[in-house]
Amino acid sequence: MSVVGLYVPGAGPLYRVAAGPKLLALLVLGMVLIAAANLWAALATLFLALVLYPVADLGARRAWGVLRALWPFLLAIGVFQALFVGEWTEGVRLCAQLAGLVLLANAITLSTRVGEMLDLFERMARPLRHVGVRPDRVALVLALTIRSIPMVATAWSAARDGYRARGLRGRPYLLVVPVIVHLLRMAEATGEALVARGIDEDTSAASAGRP
């Protein structure tokens, strides 16, 4: 894992597919699952997503890590559906659908180089040049947004470990400040990485060239 990306080197079949087709396939699959609203289709998607990790040389442990982070939200969705909607099967479908799509999205992120993802976002944003938007800036913002999700999870995990190591119990609000400090440090490290890659200098030069 690098400062500005989650790419994990590997040689599985998913690595040989370009970023564009992978994202398009994920989009189409998500639309089909939502439109079909079928329990068995959602369960099949979750099963295939779990199988994909070892097949794609990503390791089953990473898949279980994603599910471990998701389970509180999945539990809340299932309980809500069972208590307030009265359809436990609908809760199972929604949970399986969400877990499957998140696992697939994470697999795409792990198997796609940051540079390739940036290039794809930049190509998608090129039509915005006609309204004064810089495609490279749009690509950078999208890439950093993707990176920020695991950064928050990492900050929360580190703060929680420190909280438990100090023997604290029953005061979860004490985690707020450590999480914020950890995120600020990560943001500073990300900024230093961007400067090291010349991105900040490019922005300054472009701004200096404007009247």
C-alpha positions as CSV (number, residue, x, y, z in Angstrom):
1,M,0.0,0.0,0.0
2,S,1.4,3.4,-1.0
3,V,0.6,6.8,0.3
4,V,-1.7,7.7,-2.7
5,G,-2.9,4.3,-3.7
6,L,-4.1,0.8,-2.7
7,Y,-2.6,-1.2,-5.5
8,V,-1.3,-4.6,-4.5
9,P,1.1,-6.2,-7.0
10,G,-0.1,-9.5,-8.4
11,A,-0.4,-11.7,-11.5
12,G,-4.0,-12.8,-11.5
13,P,-6.4,-12.5,-14.4
14,L,-8.0,-9.4,-13.0
15,Y,-4.7,-7.6,-13.3
16,R,-4.7,-8.1,-17.1
17,V,-8.0,-6.3,-17.5
18,A,-7.9,-2.5,-18.1
19,A,-9.4,-0.1,-15.6
20,G,-12.2,1.0,-18.0
21,P,-13.7,-2.4,-18.7
22,K,-13.5,-3.3,-15.0
23,L,-15.3,-0.2,-13.8
24,L,-17.9,-0.5,-16.6
25,A,-18.6,-4.1,-15.7
26,L,-19.1,-3.1,-12.0
27,L,-21.5,-0.3,-13.1
28,V,-23.5,-2.6,-15.3
29,L,-23.6,-5.3,-12.6
30,G,-24.8,-2.9,-10.0
31,M,-27.5,-1.6,-12.2
32,V,-28.7,-5.1,-13.0
33,L,-28.8,-6.1,-9.4
34,I,-30.7,-3.0,-8.4
35,A,-33.2,-3.4,-11.3
36,A,-33.7,-7.2,-10.7
37,A,-34.0,-7.0,-6.9
38,N,-33.5,-10.8,-6.7
39,L,-32.3,-12.6,-3.6
40,W,-30.5,-15.4,-5.5
41,A,-28.8,-13.0,-7.9
42,A,-27.5,-11.0,-4.9
43,L,-26.3,-14.1,-3.1
44,A,-24.6,-15.3,-6.3
45,T,-22.8,-12.0,-6.7
46,L,-21.6,-12.2,-3.1
47,F,-20.3,-15.7,-3.6
48,L,-18.5,-14.8,-6.9
49,A,-17.0,-11.8,-5.2
50,L,-15.6,-14.0,-2.4
51,V,-14.2,-16.5,-4.9
52,L,-12.7,-13.8,-7.0
53,Y,-10.1,-12.7,-4.4
54,P,-8.1,-16.0,-4.3
55,V,-8.6,-16.5,-8.0
56,A,-7.3,-13.0,-8.8
57,D,-4.3,-13.4,-6.6
58,L,-5.6,-11.0,-4.0
59,G,-5.9,-13.4,-1.1
60,A,-9.1,-14.4,0.8
61,R,-7.9,-12.5,3.9
62,R,-8.4,-9.2,2.2
63,A,-12.0,-10.2,1.4
64,W,-12.7,-11.1,5.0
65,G,-11.1,-7.8,6.1
66,V,-13.7,-5.9,3.9
67,L,-16.5,-7.9,5.4
68,R,-15.2,-7.3,8.9
69,A,-15.4,-3.6,8.4
70,L,-18.8,-3.8,6.8
71,W,-20.6,-6.1,9.2
72,P,-22.0,-3.4,11.6
73,F,-23.7,-1.6,8.7
74,L,-25.0,-4.9,7.2
75,L,-26.4,-5.9,10.6
76,A,-28.1,-2.5,10.9
77,I,-29.7,-2.9,7.5
78,G,-30.9,-6.4,8.2
79,V,-32.4,-5.5,11.6
80,F,-34.1,-2.5,10.1
81,Q,-35.7,-4.5,7.3
82,A,-36.8,-7.3,9.7
83,L,-38.3,-4.9,12.3
84,F,-39.8,-2.1,10.3
85,V,-40.4,-3.6,6.9
86,G,-41.2,-7.1,8.0
87,E,-39.2,-8.7,5.2
88,W,-36.1,-10.5,6.4
89,T,-35.5,-11.9,2.9
90,E,-35.3,-8.3,1.7
91,G,-32.7,-7.5,4.4
92,V,-30.6,-10.5,3.3
93,R,-30.8,-9.4,-0.3
94,L,-29.8,-5.9,0.4
95,C,-26.9,-7.0,2.6
96,A,-25.6,-9.6,0.1
97,Q,-26.0,-7.0,-2.7
98,L,-24.1,-4.3,-0.8
99,A,-21.4,-6.7,0.4
100,G,-20.9,-8.2,-3.1
101,L,-20.6,-4.8,-4.8
102,V,-18.2,-3.4,-2.2
103,L,-16.0,-6.5,-2.4
104,L,-15.9,-6.2,-6.2
105,A,-15.1,-2.5,-6.1
106,N,-12.3,-3.1,-3.6
107,A,-10.9,-5.9,-5.8
108,I,-10.8,-3.4,-8.7
109,T,-9.0,-0.9,-6.6
110,L,-6.5,-3.4,-5.4
111,S,-5.7,-4.7,-8.9
112,T,-5.5,-1.4,-10.7
113,R,-2.5,0.9,-10.6
114,V,-3.1,4.4,-9.4
115,G,-1.6,5.8,-12.7
116,E,-4.0,3.8,-14.8
117,M,-7.0,4.9,-12.7
118,L,-5.9,8.5,-13.0
119,D,-5.6,8.3,-16.7
120,L,-9.1,6.8,-17.0
121,F,-10.6,9.6,-14.8
122,E,-8.7,12.2,-16.9
123,R,-10.1,10.8,-20.2
124,M,-13.6,10.7,-18.8
125,A,-13.3,14.4,-17.7
126,R,-11.9,15.7,-21.0
127,P,-15.3,17.0,-22.2
128,L,-15.3,19.3,-19.2
129,R,-12.4,21.3,-20.7
130,H,-15.0,23.3,-22.7
131,V,-16.4,24.8,-19.5
132,G,-12.9,25.6,-18.0
133,V,-12.4,22.5,-15.9
134,R,-8.9,20.9,-15.9
135,P,-9.3,17.1,-16.4
136,D,-6.1,16.3,-14.5
137,R,-7.4,18.1,-11.4
138,V,-10.7,16.1,-11.6
139,A,-8.8,12.9,-11.9
140,L,-6.6,13.8,-8.9
141,V,-9.7,14.6,-6.7
142,L,-11.4,11.4,-7.6
143,A,-8.3,9.3,-6.9
144,L,-7.7,11.0,-3.6
145,T,-11.4,10.4,-2.7
146,I,-11.0,6.7,-3.3
147,R,-7.8,6.8,-1.2
148,S,-9.5,8.7,1.7
149,I,-12.0,5.8,2.4
150,P,-9.4,3.3,3.7
151,M,-7.5,6.2,5.3
152,V,-10.4,6.9,7.6
153,A,-10.7,3.2,8.4
154,T,-7.0,3.0,9.2
155,A,-7.2,6.1,11.4
156,W,-10.1,4.7,13.3
157,S,-8.4,1.3,13.8
158,A,-5.2,3.0,15.1
159,A,-7.2,5.2,17.5
160,R,-9.2,2.2,18.8
161,D,-6.1,0.2,19.4
162,G,-4.6,3.0,21.4
163,Y,-7.8,3.4,23.3
164,R,-7.9,-0.3,24.3
165,A,-4.1,-0.3,25.1
166,R,-4.7,2.4,27.7
167,G,-7.4,0.4,29.3
168,L,-10.2,2.8,28.5
169,R,-13.8,1.6,28.4
170,G,-17.2,3.2,27.9
171,R,-16.0,6.5,26.6
172,P,-15.9,6.3,22.8
173,Y,-16.0,10.0,22.4
174,L,-12.3,10.0,23.4
175,L,-11.6,8.5,20.0
176,V,-12.6,11.6,18.1
177,V,-9.5,13.7,18.7
178,P,-7.0,10.9,17.9
179,V,-8.8,10.1,14.7
180,I,-8.7,13.7,13.6
181,V,-5.0,14.0,14.4
182,H,-4.3,10.8,12.6
183,L,-6.2,12.0,9.5
184,L,-4.4,15.3,9.5
185,R,-1.0,13.5,9.6
186,M,-2.1,11.2,6.7
187,A,-3.3,14.3,4.8
188,E,0.1,16.0,5.3
189,A,1.9,12.8,4.2
190,T,-0.3,12.7,1.1
191,G,0.4,16.4,0.4
192,E,4.2,15.7,0.6
193,A,3.8,12.7,-1.7
194,L,2.0,14.9,-4.3
195,V,4.7,17.6,-4.0
196,A,7.4,14.9,-4.5
197,R,5.7,13.9,-7.7
198,G,5.7,17.4,-9.0
199,I,1.9,17.9,-8.9
200,D,2.0,21.0,-6.8
201,E,4.7,22.6,-8.9
202,D,2.6,21.9,-12.0
203,T,-0.4,23.7,-10.4
204,S,1.8,26.7,-9.4
205,A,3.3,26.9,-12.9
206,A,-0.1,26.8,-14.5
207,S,-1.4,29.5,-12.2
208,A,1.6,31.7,-12.9
209,G,1.0,31.4,-16.6
210,R,-2.5,32.8,-16.3
211,P,-3.0,36.6,-16.6
